[in-house]
Amino acid sequence: MAKVMMIGHHPELTVEDAMKILQGHLAGKYDIYKSKRPYVDFMVKKSAWQGVAVRLRQKRKETAFVINGVVTSTVIAILFPLIWILGTIGMFYGGGGGAGAFVAWILWTVLIFWLPSRPSKGLAKEVRGVIEKAEEFKEPSQS
């Protein structure tokens, strides 16, 4: 589930600036790149299975990051639900089944929706920690 992190109000902050700041703090540990996915500004990628989708949200008097652990591989992200859909259609309309098939479908459903985001939780926590500690994201001092 996505977490919203409020930071100090920075109306001048752009996605590119945020990416550069995170790259500096993560010291080349992960790949950080602009995303083509909808509602995602950039990704922090550890592997094909582990990644974090980040969106910079600017509102009238607030700046926030929306952070969500994701599978970074588009192929895996599309393939898992597709297999689930085809398996569901095959089980319910293909004539196969019984109690064993239903239990297998339940287990596969849990695996499909739980497994992909699970490895990314630690990475999402690390990215949130960097954002919390980074001076560049803190509330600008009032002079």
N, C-alpha and C positions, 0 to 999 in steps of 0.2 A: 504494500500500500504506500502511496506517495506521502512524503512528509513535507510540510511547508515550513521553511526556516525564514523567519523575519530577521532582517539585518538592518543596520542603520540606513536611513533614507539617503540614497545616492542616485538622484535623477540622471546624472551624467554617465552612470555605469552602463556599458554596452556588453553584449554577449562576448565579443572578442576580448574586451578588457578582463572580464570574469575568467575566461579561459586562460589568459596569460597569467593572471594571479594564481589560479589553481596549478598551472604548470610549474610555476616558480616554487610553490609550497610543496608540491608532490615530487619535485626534483627528478623528473623523468621516470618515475616509477611506473606510470601507466600512460597509455595512449589517450590523448584528449583531442577530440575532433568534432567539427560541426556535424549535426545530424540531419538527415533527410526525413526522419520520422515526423509525423504530425505531432504538434504540441511538445516537441523536444528541441531545445536549442543546441545542446551539445552533449556528448557522451564521454564518460571516463571508462576506459576499457582495460580490464585486466586480462581477460581471455574471451574466447567465443561464448563461454557460459557465464562469465562474471562481468558485469558492467553496471554503470549508474547513468540513468538519463537525468539531465538537469535542464530546468527551464528557468530563465530569469523573468521574474514578474515585476513589472513597474506599475504602480498605481499612483493615485494623486499624492499621497504623503507617505508611501511605504515602498520599500524594495524588499523582495523576497526571492528565495530559491525554492523551487519545487523539485524534490529529489526522490527518485524511485529506482530501486534495484531491478535490473532487466537482464535478459539474455541479449548479448550484443550481436550475435550472428543472426542476420535476417532469415537465413535458410532454416536454422533451428527454430526461430520464433514462429515461422510460418508452418514448418513441418509438424511440430508437435500438435497444435490444434487440428490441423488437417487430418492427421492420423486418427485423432480422437473422433472427429466427425465421421470419417469413413468407417471406423470401427463401430460407432453407435448405429449408423445406418445398416451396416451388415448384421449386427446382432439383432436389432429389432425388426428389420424387414427382410433379412436374408434367410430366415427360416432356422438359423442356428439358435442355440440358446440353452435354456435351462438355468438352474440355479448357479451352476459353476460359471457359466458365461456372464451372468449378471454380477457375480462377485468379482470376476476378473475385470469387468467394465468399471465397477466402483473403484477398484484399486488403480486402474489405469487413469481414471478421472482424477483421483487424488494426486497421482504422480505427475500428470500433465500440468495441473494448475499449481502445484506446490513446489515441485522440483526446480523449474527454471529460475524462479526468483530467490530461492533459498540460498544458493551460494553467494549471491550478491549482497546479502544483508550486512556482512562484515565490511565490505567495500563501501556501501552506502553510509555506514556508521563512520568510517574513516573520513570520507568526503565531508560529512556534516561536521566532524570535529575540526577539520582544516578550516572550514568556512567560519565556524564559531571563533577560532583563535586568530584568524588572519586580521591584522590591523587594518588592512585596506577595506574590509567590509564592516568595520565598527562605525558607530554613529560619529559623524564629524563633530569636532569640538566647537562649541559656541564661543566666539570671541567677543 
